[in-house]
Each structure stands twice: as C-alpha cells, then as structure tokens.
Amino acid sequence: MTLASGTGEFGHLLAGHRVAAGLTQEDLAATAGVSLRALGDMERGRTRGPQRRTVRALAAALGLDGAQSAALEGAAQSGRPRGVRRVPPQGQAVRPVVPPAAPAGAGPEPAARSAPEPAVPPAPDAAAEPAPPGALGLPRDLTDFTAREQALAELAALTADEHPAHPRVVLISGQPGLGKTAFALHAAHALAPAFPDGQLSLDLGGMAATPLPAREALGQVLRALGVADGAVPAGTEERAGLFRALVRDRRLVLVLDNAADEAQVRPLLPGSGPAVTIVTSRHALPGLEAVHRLRLDVLSPAEASALLARIAGPERVEAAPDAAAELARLCGYLPLALRIAGQRLVARPQQPVAQLARQLAAEENRLDLLETGDLAVRPAFELSYRRLPEQSRLVLRRCALTAGADFTAAVLARYAGLSAARTELVLEQLVDAGLVQPAAPERYRLHDLVRLYAGERLTVDETAEAVAEARTRAGSWLLREAAAHGLRFDPDHAAAEGAAAAGADSVPLTEAARWLEEEHPEWLAALYRAQREGRHREVIDTAEAMHWFSDRLVSWDLWGEVFQLSVDAARASGDRQAEAVHVNYLAWTYVTCLHRYRRGIELAGEGLALACGLGDHEQQGWALTYLGTGLRHLQRYQEAGESYQRAAEAFAEVDNRAAMIGRLVTLRGAATCLRHLGRAEEAQDSRRRALARALELVERWSSPLMHLMAAVTAHELGQDRAALKRWPAAEKAYRQALVHYEAIGRPDSMTKTLTELGTALIEQGRADEAREILTEALTDLSADGRRGRSPVQGPSD
C-alpha cells in the first residue's frame, strides 16, 4: 500500500523547488546528503515531516533564500505528528483507531447512507499490531501501457477539482479483455503525486464463484488505513461508517477492481471529501448512482500496432507493418489479445510477425493461439459466460448464427426461438454484462473474439439438430421478409398483394428499402443456405421479388450473387421460364452494376436465345435492351441502336406495365446512341417523346420508380440540349429532373444533375447561381460519402 501522512504540502513544495532549480532527484539527494529513496518518499508525501537538519540541508542544496527556507521548514513542521497517527509510515507499526463506544442499550447503527459519520477519536497509548507492509498497495504499473489518452484526460480533469461538491467516483466498464484493470492502475499511479495520502487497490473478485462480500472488503480497507484488528467494527454498516469518517479529509486514491454488482460497491464509496475512487467492472452497474462513467472500447488500428510495437519491439513491427496490422485486426484490437500476441512474439524472437498472423487467420485455432502462460482470452470470456442465466447463454450462443456485423433483436429472435421483446430484454442484459455491444439504435454486435467464443459454446452446449432447426427457421423467415419488402417496389402492384401474408404490404417504401439494405447480410446468407439445401423455389421467388428494388442500388456487387443463385436454382429445378428471366437479370447486373460489358453481352445473348425458344416477347425485349446497353458502353453505337429498335418491337407485342417501362428504356437508349453518333437534333426529338412517356407513367402510377424514370429522362434531355449548346433549354431540363429527384427523397444520383446544371449556368454567365448549385452538389456528395450508401440508378452516361 502506498500511504502518506500530513497534508502533502511539504512534498509539493520540495518538488517544485527542485524542478525550478533544474535538478533531478539523484542530483538533489547527492548534494544534500540524503538517500534517493528518502527524497522520493518526501516528495510523494510518504514521509511525515522530516527533521529540521534534513530540511536545512535540502534548502542549502537548492540555494533557497531565507524566506523560501522558512516556508519549507514550516511545511515540514506542519507535517510532523502532534497526536494520533492516522496513517503509518510504510512498514512501521500503527496505533489502533478505536471507534466511539455505543451508549448502553443502543441498537445497531442506522443505514450507512443516512447515519452521521462516526468521529475518529485520538488513539490510546496501547501498543498496536504492525500493519502488513504494502497492504492493498498498488500493483506495478505496466511500462508498455499504450493509448487511452482521452479516457485518462477525462479522469484527470475530474480529479483536478480541489474542493469537489461530491466524492469523485469513476466507473470503468466494458467487455472482458479491454484492459480495465491495467487502465485503473495506470491512472492511480499517474494520480499519485496529487493524492499523497495514499493509493489502495482491492480486488473485489466479481467474477469469482463467491465475490468478496462488502463487509470483508471494508475490513481489509480499514486495516490498510491503520485500524487495528480489535478496533474494526463487526457489522457492515458500522465498518462503512468508520471508513467514510477515516477518508473524508484524505487525498487518496482507492481502486476497487472487478466489482460484481452495485450492492458490493456502495458501502466502499466515500461519503464526502477529496478522495478518488476508481471502480472497474465487466458489468455496466446501471444502478450505481452519481458516478462518472468511462466505458472503454477496443483500440484503434494505430493504437493496436503501437501496443504490439511496445511489447514485441518497434523494429520487429516496423519491419513488417502490413503483417502487424493484420495481426492487430485478427486480435480484434482487444488489448488482452494484443498483449498475448505480443508476448508470443517476445517468446519466439525468430518467428516472423506474418507467421503468427497466418496462424491466427484460422478461426478454429484463434482462441487456442491467444493463450500464453497465465494470459488467455477464452477463460476471460468463460468467467462471464458461466455467470449468465441459461436463457442469456442461449441468446449469446445464437448470436453466433447471425451473418452481419450487427443485428436486431427481431432477427436474433428467429434464431433464438423467443419473442422479439424477450430477445431485446436479454440483449440489453448482455450489454450490461459487457458481452454484447450496442452498435446503433436498435442494433447490437459482438466483438469478433466473443463471436468465436459464442460459436464454440454453440457447438459444445447444443445439438447439431437444434442448431440446424434454428438456422432453417430463421432463414425461411428472412427470405419471406426479403421477398415481402422487395415486392413493395414492383411497379405491377397486383404482384405485391402477396406481401400481405408477411405483414409488409403497409410498410413505407423508405422503411422497406432500409430493411433490405441493413439486413442484406442476413437474407443473402439465408439465400445461399436455401440454395445449398435444395430449396430452389425459395431462391427464385426471393430474387424475383427484389429485382425492381435492385434498380435503386445499382452499385451493389451483391446483385451478381443474388441473380447467379437464382439462375442456378432455375437450372437445377428445370424451370426454363425462370431461367430466361433470371439470366436477363444477371445480364443487367453485369452491364449496369459490375460494368463488365462483354460478359453482360454474352449473358444477354443467352437470355435472348432462351426467350426466343419460349416465345416470350417480354423477355426478348429485356435481353435486347441489355444487349444494346452493353454495346453502347463499348461505344458500338450503331449496333446498340439496332438492338434497342429490336427491343422496342418485342415490347410492342406485350401489354403490361413492365413492357411500358421497357419501351421507355429502349427509347432513351436509342436517343443516347443518336447523340453519340453526332445526331443531337434527332436525339433531342426522341428524348422529348421519351420524357412525355415518362411523365405519363408518373401521372398513372406515382411511385418512386416512375419519378426516377422521369428524372433520368429529363437529365438526358438536358445533356442532348447541352450538346447543341442550347444552355437555357438544358437548364430547364435539368431543373425538371431535380423536381422528380426531390419527389423521391434526393437520391444520390441527383448530384450529377446539379453539377451539369451548374455548368449550364456558367455558360450563361450566371456564376453566382452556379456557385450555389455546385456547393449544393458538393454538400450532397460529402453527405453520401459519410453515409456510405450505394447510389440509386442514375443517368446512363
């Protein structure tokens, strides 16, 4: 234990003079003729007021004048004992502190928080038992402690107030392996000079089968503060009252490590005074009142690499920065895992960093490798897992079945076989326990290593049949939901009536889009699983339901996966009609999303052959449309125009909404080819007809897709007019496009329209207006980058 007597004024004054004189402790100790250890104890407030001759020797060595010497001697004299010794010098005996005797017949003390603090009387002259040297002393600080600057600064700012209105209590919480104890001890060591009355550290055993009771913890703290065994009260409340009385005037730091719950901690908190208490716990302890909360998180990639360098040596990490970065990532940037990895490197000086990273890359071996000596990741998680109720264990295990980086309670409920409300409640309890983390409003996530541990427990604690049943149940629900939400974007509204069965028919389009975007890792994994299990009709139906939604997010590479799965499912089931349709969807994906035009042209040819064999004019039209688009992107404009013409003829044989949209798309594509062939006047005339058709569709079916078609067509008309240098007319077309873009919530693709509108304004000499428009475009572009959203289908050029 690190303790001090007196006010600490002498130590602060002495250290200030030494620093001002430019002397090290070694310099001053040698000049004054005192031991280096004695000088260090004086500056840290561990030594009670030193003798006069020692003070004068120090003053002479520091070259102090008369007034400074007198002030230093006065500070030393005020620290010398005049009565009871509250705190013993390290390693010396302590006189017992005897609490006042209770009046005869008095009952037990009232509750600690409402009872008056007991007085601390002068100690009797009776001899006391020696206090154990270093009792509850701070364990050594880690010399390679890294990062946490912001949290340390917050804690330092909290402790800077010399006269706090309330006791300063800091709760450090977070998942296992974050280095909460190391942080608390490092902070206590850093605060030591400002808290000369002592630094104590007590492990409360929160993860043990039987955590340390508050009564026993108070007994240990009281003895460390110099209270003799015979003077320690019997009851918890009496001990708590004596503890608060002893510390209310002391500047000391108390670390309460590994707390189990609020009831264990409360009696150990000071009632008033300048002391600082640092509590660590894996649990959030939400019921602990009036505390400052510091929730640690994993390190940043740069901090993780820096920690590895401090442990294993900077030259080793600098020689292989990419391997070190990968090693840090595989450790999940978790301090405990990083320390283990670093220590493994220290123990194997010849092992390349890349080799350890390669070994950790195998998920099945990662937790086994993250163990060295008495440091291990798995037992850290095991301690928390074993203390959970059975239902909480089930939910944690089933979290390992989710496919995305984060998940909702509604999705996890399907894996867990519980209601969404119950699952959410259990997840919140797991958040409090430090095993699950909040990721976003209503979304949760697991640390990568916790996910691996949960997967291990899933294998050990559950049968393969139970896990398979959970996957199938959740997968079928996910595909039904994906199909129901996707059908909301089908322009042929009658097809969306099937959504009513899944309860999605009344979901707003924005909510349907959000669900499909956020849950895409889940439903895509379910789609793969359905394909592996031979549930081909589910795969085909899900992909079919989402093909109109795919127009909104054309930069998603996953459409290649979705429609390849549906093509494979159609072929496996022998459904030639579905094969033709989904080969066309795949052709669209390669041309529009993946920009692999030659492969898209090949697929369009396959789709055309299938559609011709079936006599399906609509699918012939779409195959020819995608063929034309691929040729146009390859600048084969004449061939592309001919393909668009053939597509229009095929669509003319069909009377439905999809064919009407197809005719509009082919007319737009043909007009673009005319412009690129230098026939801008003809292109403008064709585009006017296309825009008239688009506006007719908006009038008949006001939907996001129809507004999007109108916006894109108006934008292209602006491009035709710009090619003719008709800038006022181009401006009019661009502004018309913006009206339709606004109608569907300012999609990302309107940025290009804003940019080209700015160009049209500049060409008309309206620079100030152009500046405003271009600033708006830049703002939208920056916002899109921050959101990380994929753009909806925009202008074709």
N, C-alpha and C positions, 0 to 999 in steps of 0.2 A: 504494500500500500504506500502511496506517496502522500504524505501529510505534512502540514506545517503549522506552527503556532504564530501568534501575533497577527498583526494586520497585513503583513507583507510590504509595508511602506519602505522599510529599510532595504529589502531586496530590490525593489523597483528603483529606488534612489541610487543604490550602488551600481546596478547595471547601467543606468542612464549615464552616470559619471564615467564609467569605463568605456562605453561606446563613444561618448563625446571626446574622450582622450585618445581614441583610436587604438585601444589596447585589446588584445584577446584575453580570455580568462587565463591562459597559460602565462602571458606577459605579466599580468597583474599579480598572479599568485607568486611568481618568481621574485618580483620586485618587492612585494610586501612581506614575503617570508611566510606565507600561509600555504596550506596544501591546496592543490587544484580541486579536490573533492569538497573541501570545506568551503572554498569560494563558490563553487557551483551550488552547494546547499544554501548558502546565504542568499544568492541571487534568486533562487527558486523559492525562498521563503521556508525552507525546511529547517533552518537553524533558528532557534529562539535568539533574541537579542545577543549578539556576540559581546565579548569582553571589551572594556574600554581600550586596552592596549592594542587589541586587534584592529579596532576601528581607526585608531590613530595611525597605525602602520598603513592601513589601506588609504587613508586620506593623504598621507605623505606620498605614497606611491602614485596616487592620482594627481598630485600637485594642486590640491584644493586650497582655497583661501580660508581665512578664519571663519567667515560666515557659513561657507559650504561645509567645513569640517564640523562646526557646531550643529548644523542641521542634520548631518549624517549621524553624529553621535546621539542627538536627541531621538532620531528614528530608532536607533539601536536600543536606546534605553526604554522606549515605549514598548518594545517587543519583549523585554525581559520579564520573567514571571513575577507577579505580585501576590498570587493566591493560587487558586485551583489551576491545574494544568489540564486544559481541555483535551489537548492532543499531544501524545508523547512524541519525543524525537524518535526517529526510526531506530528500532532495535532496542529501545530502552523500556523500562517498566512504566506502567501507567497507574495512577491512583484511580480507584473506582469512582464512578459517578453514581450517587445514591439518589433515587427519586424520593420526593417527599412522602412520608408515611400517610396512609389514608386515615381519616378520623375513625374512631371506634364505631363499628356497626355500619360503616359506609358500604354501599353496594358497588358493583362494577362500574367502571368509567363509562359514560355515555359514548355514543358513536363518535369515531375519531374525527369526522369532518365537522361536527358541531361542538365538540368538547373544547374547553380552554386548554391552551398549551401548558403542560406542567413546567414549573420552574426548575432550573438546574442549580442545586444548592452547592455551596463550597464543599469540596471533598474532605472527608475526615482524614485524620493523620494515619489511619491504619494502613499497613502495607498492602500493596495490590499485587495481583499476579501479573507477570510480564505479558504484554501483548505480543502475539506472534509477529516476528519481523516480516514486513511486507504483506500482512494480511489483507486480502482483497486488493492488492496492488495491481496496477495496470500491466497486463502482459506487454511484451515488447512490441513496438511499432514495426510495421513492415517497411524496410528500407526501399523496397521497389514499389511502394504504393503509387498508383497511377490514376490520373484523371479525377473525376468527381469535383472539379473546381467550383462549379456553380452551387452544388449542394453544400460544400464546405463554406463558401462565401455566405450562403443563406444562414447557416448555423452561426458563423462568426458575427454576422450582423445582429442576430437575435441575442447573442450574449454580450453585445457591446454596451447595452444599457446598464449603467452603474446602479440605478435605483429602479428596478422593474416593478411594475404595479402588481404583477402576479409571478409566481415561481415559473422559471423557464423550463419547460418540459418539451423535448423533441422526440417524436416517434419516427423511427426509421423502419419502414416496412417494405415488403416485396417478396418475390418468389425465391425459392431456395437457390443458392449459388451466386447471388448478386454481390456478395462481399459486405453484407450489412455489419457484421461484427468488425471486420477489418476497418470499415469506414468509421464506425463509432470509436474504436480505439485510436485510430489515427487522429480523429477530431479531438479526442480527450488529451492526447499528447500535445497537439498543437495549441490547445487552450490552457495548458498547464501554467505558463507564466502569468496569465491573467487571473488564475484561480489558485493562489498559493496555499489555501487551507487544505488542499488535498485532492487526490483523484482516486476514486474507488471503482472497481469493476466486479460485478457479481453475475454469474451465470444462473439464470432462473430455471434452466432445464425445461423449457417449454415444449420440446419435442420428446422428452423422456416419457416413459410409461406413467411415472408419477412426478409431475413437475414440482419444483421446490415450493412448499407452502409459504405464504406470505409471512406467517409467524416465524418460521425458521430463517427466512431471508432477512427479516428485521433483526433477529438475534445476531446474525453474522455481521450485519452492518453496524449495529450498536457496539459490538465487541471491537470491531475495527476502528470505531471512533473513540475507543478508550474506556468503554463501560466495562467494569469487571463482571465476571460471570454472576457473582452473587447479587449484583445490582441490576441485572436485566430482568424486567418485569415478566410475569408469566403469560399474560394474555396478549393477543394480537393487537387489540386497540390500545392497551397501555404501552406496548412497545412502540406502536406507531406514534403515539403522543410524545413519548420521550425522544424518539428520532426527530420529530419536527422541532421540538424545543432545542435539541442539540445543534441542528443545522441552520436555524433561522437567521443567524448572524454570520454564517461562514460562507466564504467564497470557495466552494468546492465543486468538483465535477463527479457525478455519480452515473456510471454506465450500468444499466440494467439490461443484460443481454439475454436474448432468446426467451422473451416473455410468452407465456401460454395464453393468458386472457386478461381482461380488464380487472377482474377481482384480485388477481395476483399482484397487479402493479399498483393499484390505488393506494394501499397502505404505505407504499415506499416512496410516495411523492411528497416533497416538502410542502408545508402549508404557506410559507412566506419566506422572504429573504432572497439573497443573490445567488444561491446555488443553481447549477445547471444539471438537469437530469436527461440523459440520453437513453431512450428505450429502443431496443431492436426486437422485431418480431416478424415471423413469416405472415402473421395474420394482420389485417388492417386495424384490428381493435376499434371498430367503429363506435363503440360505446364509451371510449375514453374521452372525457370532456376536457375542453380548454387546453389542448396540446397543439403544438406546431407540427404538422405532418410533412415528412420528407419521404416520398416514395421513389426509391432508386429504380433505375431501369438498366438494361444491358448497356455496354459501352458502345460508342460509335466505332465504325471500322478503323478510323485513325487511332483512337484510344486503345483499341484492342491490339493493334500492331505495336503500339508503343509499349504496352504491358509485356507482350511477348519479347520485345527487344530488351527490356529492363531485366527480365528473368533469364532469358537464354543468351543474352549478349547482343549488342547492337550490330556488331559486324556480321553475325550469323543471319540476322533478319535482313539487313541491308544487302547482303549477297544474293538473297532470293526474295525480293519484295512481293512478287506475284504469288509465290508459294505461301509466304507468310500471310498474305491477305486471304488466300483460300483457307488456310488453316484456321484463321480467326473466324471466318464465316462458318466453317464446319463446327466450330465450338459455339456457334450461336451468339458470339460476342459476350458470353456469360463469363464473368471473372473467375469463378471456380474452375470451369472447364479450361479457360485460357491458362490459368496457373498450373493446372495439371499438365497441359500440353507443353508449357514452358519447362516444367520440371523434368518431363520425359526427355526433352532435348538436352537439358543440362546433364542428365544421367547417361546420355548417349552422344558424346561430343562428335562422333564420326557420322551420325545419322543426318542426312540432308533434310532440311525442312520439308522439301517436296515429298520425301518418302513418308513422313508422318501424315502429311495431308492426304496422300494417296490411301494410306491405311484407314484414316478416319472417313474417307469418302464412302466406304461400305457401311451402310446404315446398320446392318445386322451386327457389326462389330464395334460401332462407335462408342456405346456406353461401356463396353468392356475395356476399350483402349483409354477411356477417360478415367483412369484409375492409376495412381502411383503412390506407393507407400500407404499412408493413412488418409490420403486425399482421394476422394471418389465422388462422382456425380450421382450415380444410381442410388447409393444409400441416402444422399441428401433428399432425393425425391421420395424414397421409400418411407422415411420418417413421417413425412406429411401424409402420404397416401394411407398408411396404416391407421392414422388417427381420424380418417374420414368415416362418416356413416356409410352404410352399404349402398344406399341409393346414390350418394355423391360419388362413390367409387365407380358405380356403373356409368354414370354420366361422364366422368372423366375418361374412362376407358373408351366409351363410344365416341368421344371427341376425336379419337384417332382415326375413325372411319370417314370423317369429313375430308373433302378433297381440296378445298380452298385454303388460302392463307388465313381467312377468318370465316365466321359462320354466324347464323342467327339461331336463337332458341327454337324458332319454328322448324328449321331444317334439322337441327340436332334432335328435336323431339321425335322425329320419324325414325332416326337411328336408335334412340333410347327406348322407344315404345312407351313414352309418357306424354302427358298433355303438354302443350306449348307453355302454358302458365307455370306448371310444375317444373319443367325443364329450366325456364328462366330463373325461377327462385333458386334452384340448385346451382345454376351457373353463378349467380350472384354470391352464393355462399362459397363457391370455389374461388371467386375473385377475392373475397375477404381472406381466404386461406392461402392466397398467393400462388395458386396453381393454374388459374385461368386469368387472362388479362383482358380488360376492355379494349377493343380495337377502334370502335366508332360507335355512335349512338345505335343501340340495339344489336351490336355485333361484338363477337368475342373471338379470342385467338389463344393458341397455345404456343409457348416457346418451342423451338424445333426439338430441343432435347427432351422437354416434357412430353411432347408428342411421341417421340420414340419410346419413352418410358411407358406412356399410356398404351402404346401398341404392344409392348411386351406383356403388360398386365392383361391385355385383351386376350392374348394367346394363352397365357397361363391360367387365368381365372375363369375363362368362358369356353364353352364347347364350340367346335367348328360349326356345328349346326345352328347354334344360336347366333353366331356372327353372320353366317350366310343368310339367315332369315331376316336379320336387321338390315343387311345390305339390300336385299330384294325388296323389302317393304319400303325402305326409303327411296330406292331407285325408281320404283314404279310411281310413287307419289311425285317425285321430282320431274319425271317425264310427263306426267299428266299436267302438272302445273306449267311446265315449259310450253307444252302444246296450247294450253288454255290461254296463257299470256301472249303467245305468238299469234294466235288467231285474232287477237284484237286488232292486228294491223292488216288483216286480209281485206282487200277492197270489196270483195264479194261478201257482203255482210251476212248473208244467209249461212255461209260456211262457218261463221263464228258462233252460231247457236249452240254448237257442241260445247262451247266454253262454259255454259251454264252449269253443266254437271260438275265442273271443278270449282265453281264459285267465282270465276274470273270474268264473267260477262259484264259486270258492272265496274270493274277496275278501270280507273282512268288510264289513258294511254301512257301518260308520263310515269305512272306507277308500274304499269306493265313493262315498260322499257327498262325502268330502274331494276325491277326484279330480275329480268332476263340478263341484264348486264352484271349485276352484283353476284348472282347465283350461277353464273356460267361455268365456273369450275365444277360445281356440283352436278348440274344437269348434263354437262359434257362427259363427266366421268360415268354417270349413270347410262349415258348413251353407249359408251364403249362397253360397259358391263352387259347391257342388253344385247349388243351385237355378239359378244363372246358367248353368251348363254343361248344364242339362237332365237332371241325374241325379235325377229326381223320386222314384224308388223309395227311394233312399238317404235323402232328406229325410223322406219319410213314415215309413220304418222307424225312423229315429233319434228323431223326435218321438214316435212311438208307444211306443218303449221307455222313454222318460223321463216319460211322463205321470203315472205313480204317484209317481215321485220329486218331481214338481212340487208335490205336496201338502206336502212338508217345507219348502219355501222359497216361501211364497205371496207374500212381499213383493218377489220378483224381477220387475222390469218386463220382463226379457228373455223371460218366457214368452209375452208378447204377440208378440214377434218370432218365437219358435220356432214357435208354433202358426199364426201368419199364414203363415209359409213353408210349413208342411205343408198348410194349406188351399189355398194357391196351387198347390203341387205336385200335390195330389189333383185339382184342377180341370184343371190342364194335362195330366195323364195320363188324364183322363176316368174316374177311379175314383170312382163315386158313393158307394160304401160308405165309402171312406176320407174322402170329403168330409164325409159326415154325422158321422162320428166326430170329425174334427178341427175342424169348425165348433163342435161341442159343447165340445171342449177350449178353443177360443177364447172361447166364451161364458163358460165357467168363469173364464178368465183375466180377462175384463173385469169380472165380478161380484166375484170373490174377491181378485184381485191388484191390479187397477187401480182398483177402486171406481168404475167408470164404468157405473152400473147400467142406465141406459136403453139404452146400446149393447149391454150384455150381454143385456138382454131381447130386443133386436132379433135378435141372433145366435142366442139360444135358439129364437126363433121360426123362423129359417131352418133350424136343426138339426132341429126338430120336423117341419117340412114335408118335409125330405129323408128322415128316418127313417120317416115315415108312408108316403111314396112307395115305400120299400124294404120296408115291412112289418117293420121292425126294432124289436121291443118294447124291447130293452135301450136303444137309443139314444133312443127316445121317452121312456123313463124319465129318462135323464140330461138331456135337453133340458127336460123339465117340471120337474126338480129345480132346474136353474139359472134357469129362468124364475121359479119360486117364490122362490128366494133373492133374485133381483133385486127382485121385488115386495115382499118382506119388508123389504129395506133402504130401500125407498121408503115404508115404513110402510103399504103396502096389504095389511094382514094377512089380510083375508077372502079376497081374490083369491089371495094367496100360499098360504093353507091349502088352497084348492080345487086349486091346481096341484100341491101336494105329494100330495094324495089321488089325483089322476090318475096321478102318477108312480108311487105305490105300486102302483096297479092294473097299470101297464105292467110293472113289475119282477116282479110276481107271475106273469107269463107266462114268466119266464126262470128257469132252474135252473143258476146258476153262482155262483162266489164274488163276482164283481163285482156281480151282481144282489142278493146278500145284503147287501153293503155299501150298495148303493143303497137298499134298503128301510130300513136303519137310518138313513141320512141323511135320507130323507123323513120318517120318524117323528120324528126330532129336530127337523127344521124345522117340522113341523106343531105340535109341542108348544110351540115358541117362539112361534109365532103365537097360540096359545091364551093364553099368559101375557100377551102384549101386548094381547090383547083383553079382559083382566080376568078370565080364566077359569083362575086359577092352580091350583085343585084339579085340574081336568081336565088341565092341563099337567103337573102332577106325576105323575098316574097314567100318562099317555102316556110320560113320560120314564122312569118305572120300567121299563116294558116295553122301551123303547129300551136302557136300561142292561143289562137281562137279555140282550138280543140281543148287545150289545157284549161282555159277559163270555163269552157262548157262543162268539163268534168268537175271543176271546183263548184260550179253552180248546182250540179246534180248531186254530188256527193262531197260535201265539205268535210274533208278528212285531212290529216297531216300529209298523207301520201299525195293527194291531189294538189294541195298547196305547194308541196315540194316540187312536183312536176311543173307547175306553173312558174315557180320561182326560177328553176333551172332553165326553162324555155325562154323566159324574159331575159335572163342573163345572157343566153346565147344570142338573142336578138340584139342586145347591146353590143356584143362582140362583132356581129355582122355589120352594124352601123359604124362601129369604130374602124373596121377595115375599110369602109367607104369614107372615112374622115367626117362623118356626119355627127359631130360631137353633141349638139343639143338633143338630137334624136336618140343617141346612145345613152345620154344621161337619163332621158325619160324611161328607157327600157330598164336600166339598172335600178332606178328608183321603184319601178313596178315590181321588180324581183324582190327588193327589200321588203315591200309590203307583205308579200307572201311568206318570206322567211320569218318575218316578225309574227305572222299568224301561227307559226308552229314553234315559237319559243326561241328565236335567234339561234338556229343551228350553226355549227362551226363553219359550214361551207359558205355562209354569207360573208365571211371575211374577204374572200376573193372578189365578191361583187363590190364591197366597199372600196377595195383597193383600185379596181378598174373604174369605179365612179370617180375616185379622186383623180385619176389620170384624165378622164373626160373633162373634169372641172379645170384642171391645169391647162388643157388645150384650149379652153375658152377664156383663159386669162383670169380665172377666179381662184387665185392662190389661197386666200384666207379660208374660203369654204373648203377647198381641197385639204388644207392642213387639218381642219376639224374632222373631216371624214377619215383621213388617213390615221389620225390619232385614235379615232374610234376603232378602226380596223386593228391597229396595234394593240389596243387595250383588249379587244376580243381575243386576239391571238395569244396574248400573255395569259389571259384567263383560261383559255383552252389548254395551254401548256401546264398551268397549275393544276387543273382538274385531271389531266391525263386521260381525257375522254377521246374516243375514236370519232372521227368526223362522219356525219351522215353523207349520203351520196350527193355530190355537188356537181358543178358544171363539168361537162365532159372533156373540155380542152384544158 
